[in-house]
Amino acid sequence: MRIGILTYHFSTKNYGAILQTYASFQLLKKLNYEPRVINLLPGKKQKFISKFKHVFKQYLFNNNPFNDFIKKHLHLTKPFYSDDKLTNLNSEFDTFYVGSDQVWRASMSQERLIHYFLDFADEEKVKISYAASFGISNWEGDSEITEQIKPLIRRFNAIGVRENDGINICKHTFNVDATQVLDPTLLLDENDYLKLLKRSNKFKGPDYIAYYLIQDREANGDLWKEIDEKSTYKVVNLFGEIKSLLGKKYLKFNSIEHWLIGMIDASFIVTDSFHCVIFSIIFRKNFICIPNQHGGISRINNLLSMLGLEDRLYNSKNYNLNYYISKPINYFSVYEKLSLYKQKSLEFLTRSINSI
């Protein structure tokens, strides 16, 4: 069965977006399907000059590890943009799979939003969402887009959403039933990610705290400095290093492999990222999550609550960094809960794909 995956697979700075796509792709391959990622990109087709400038800049700064990973590990269709006709994809796929990530968050998908509800898919095609997320606890779309989406979402053979809030939005906004499932990154095992890695000495040395703070991406704010001041550990930025070239400073991003290694070797992890929390759990690391409302705190709250990790949400009024460092996580209990959710999620996925 040929399955087209429609998700946020593109990024020049988001490790979670790439790895959740990789997880969906690998998972479907393990289930003996033939997946391919639909290469839907934001905006309109770039003119040659704009595209050349973009490619030259990436070459000059040698700073495109995300595309390198995609080329190596994912199978993509030709590029499509929001103004392209995606109906041609019906001849390439038997089933369309939407998710995960915040593909149903209106403010993020913008002009592509209607495509993530498979407006281009023929009636007879199997249409499922797996771990699609609205990102926050409410629906962001206006009345016009809501009315456009209602008949589209009702065509889905099965709707799997990542958060409990997503079930409520489906029910009360679109009058459809949905099932809560795990993010696809949690359906792969630790060894599925370890096989990606060639060990290096990049992070080897004294014990360190790894931090990955999306709200402080350029490493020029106050959050990482506060962490550094409060800790006796060395502090390592998982994004990468600040470099200078031609009189300008830029962030040279770590490869995805080094991002994973950085977490594996860390003594403790500080993050505001949903997927960094997930990989902290996969690698059984001690961590805290600093709330980031812009990134969508609902999805993180939901995950931590499911696994009994609510105390991992940082509250500066009640605790300090050393409190969390000295309090290890009981991963035996976490994985007992996780194994049950994983089984239910896999059953939902296989049942949905074979729903004809």
Summary of the structure (lengths in Angstrom):
residues: 356
radius of gyration: 20.4
end to end distance: 12.0
largest distance: 60.3
contacts: 1112
relative contact order: 0.13
helix: 46%
strand: 17%
